Amino acid sequence: MIRTRFAPSPTGSVHIGNMRAAIFNWLYARHTGGEFLLRVEDTDRERSTREAIDTLLKAMDWLGLSADEKPLYQSTRMEAHLAAAEELLASGHAYKEDKGGLGQGDCVLFKMPEKDMVFEDEIKGKLKKKAADTQDFVIVRSDGTPVFHLANVLDDIEQGITHVIRGDDHIENTYRHIALYKALGAAVPKFAHLPMIINAQGKPYSKRDGDAFVGDFKEKGFLDETLFNYLALLGWSPGDDREVMTRDEMIAAFDLSSCKSSPAQVDLRKLQWMNGEYIRAMKPEAFAEIAEGEVSDLGKNLALCGLLQSRVKLPSEIGPAADFFFNDDYEYNAKAVKKKLLKDGVFQTLEKIAERFQTLGNFDEPTVDKALHDFVEENGVGFGAVMPPVRIAVSGQQSGPDLAPVLAILGKEKVLSRIAKTIQKFG
């Protein structure tokens, strides 16, 4: 059975690069009917605090990255790590040395094999390293604590990991780790190195480039399914034009052979677009709950929520988009006023529209929509001469949801009042 793992060293906020690795491991395990495991590499006691570990676990839970076994905490395995170091010393694969020459005690170094190394990467293909380019390395510090390389390999053996899927910044480590597996007499897992996540300049993506941690995106209102979907596409493609995919669709399509070896560039505009697609697909009740969190009592107005749901990409856009519905003292878009209102005949058109609206008994969407169409037809003008001025008059905005439902939600009295105010202000 295929067994993958996510083995972070929690030190605080969770970078999207680390979470991308978790997603790929999770998807591959689910695609193959295997198991996905979590190992918390918490040997750095100063940085791997309980708070940092909880932040990691919450991020995984939010993204639905469920592990199939209880987490293995590396700090509980120190005795096994040190015992393995003694075995390597006994077998001649390791030796002791006062590494710094400072008399602070002997380190244990692993002796790299004196031959060229080669392995088949599941993503990058055949990778080679000459013996002359390898160096012996420390596996136990002079203070008696095991180093990452030894602990990582031993814990993968303990957890029965068959596929190590991690960032390509670990390629150099992989040569060392393969040598350790062989020296320990253990089966060598398959390795797959994911491409680097980069910014627009081709450099590693970091906080300087914008939001870089899972918590940042959650606070900004990105949905968990959005971030999962987007990160899955950073270095992988389903082989067709699909971008917005359900989790089941991603599981069915995912395979290491379809992962890319070239760097994956973060595009925050695309992420926002994708979030908008997920928001549009939400159940109205779920969106109303989000809207209520942004604007008090907005969630109760399902008609208005329905208009906004198809137009916002982030919850933070809900308040500004809905403001003119609740605020009569809205601002006018200066460019829209100049382009669409301050033209000959526009205010006469607005006066006639107001007169038409005044005669309406019902002011629901179908009635308002028919009144607008009848006005256009009877007066021999185009919709462009009617709709934009009315929209600007009642909202101050040049664009927005379909006009008829906007007018119906505002109501007859408010629409007439706002048209009159606009004529008085600019006419």
Secondary structure as GFF3:
##gff-version 3
##sequence-region A 1 427
A	DSSP	beta_strand	3	6	.	.	.	ID=ss1
A	DSSP	alpha_helix	16	32	.	.	.	ID=ss2
A	DSSP	beta_strand	35	40	.	.	.	ID=ss3
A	DSSP	alpha_helix	50	62	.	.	.	ID=ss4
A	DSSP	beta_strand	72	73	.	.	.	ID=ss5
A	DSSP	three_ten_helix	74	77	.	.	.	ID=ss6
A	DSSP	alpha_helix	78	91	.	.	.	ID=ss7
A	DSSP	beta_strand	94	97	.	.	.	ID=ss8
A	DSSP	beta_strand	107	110	.	.	.	ID=ss9
A	DSSP	beta_strand	117	121	.	.	.	ID=ss10
A	DSSP	beta_strand	125	129	.	.	.	ID=ss11
A	DSSP	three_ten_helix	131	133	.	.	.	ID=ss12
A	DSSP	beta_strand	137	140	.	.	.	ID=ss13
A	DSSP	alpha_helix	148	158	.	.	.	ID=ss14
A	DSSP	beta_strand	163	167	.	.	.	ID=ss15
A	DSSP	three_ten_helix	168	170	.	.	.	ID=ss16
A	DSSP	alpha_helix	171	183	.	.	.	ID=ss17
A	DSSP	beta_strand	190	194	.	.	.	ID=ss18
A	DSSP	beta_strand	197	198	.	.	.	ID=ss19
A	DSSP	three_ten_helix	207	209	.	.	.	ID=ss20
A	DSSP	alpha_helix	214	220	.	.	.	ID=ss21
A	DSSP	alpha_helix	224	232	.	.	.	ID=ss22
A	DSSP	alpha_helix	247	253	.	.	.	ID=ss23
A	DSSP	three_ten_helix	256	258	.	.	.	ID=ss24
A	DSSP	beta_strand	264	265	.	.	.	ID=ss25
A	DSSP	alpha_helix	268	280	.	.	.	ID=ss26
A	DSSP	alpha_helix	284	294	.	.	.	ID=ss27
A	DSSP	three_ten_helix	298	300	.	.	.	ID=ss28
A	DSSP	alpha_helix	302	309	.	.	.	ID=ss29
A	DSSP	three_ten_helix	315	317	.	.	.	ID=ss30
A	DSSP	alpha_helix	318	326	.	.	.	ID=ss31
A	DSSP	alpha_helix	334	336	.	.	.	ID=ss32
A	DSSP	pi_helix	337	341	.	.	.	ID=ss33
A	DSSP	alpha_helix	346	358	.	.	.	ID=ss34
A	DSSP	alpha_helix	365	379	.	.	.	ID=ss35
A	DSSP	three_ten_helix	383	385	.	.	.	ID=ss36
A	DSSP	alpha_helix	387	395	.	.	.	ID=ss37
A	DSSP	alpha_helix	403	410	.	.	.	ID=ss38
A	DSSP	alpha_helix	412	426	.	.	.	ID=ss39
###
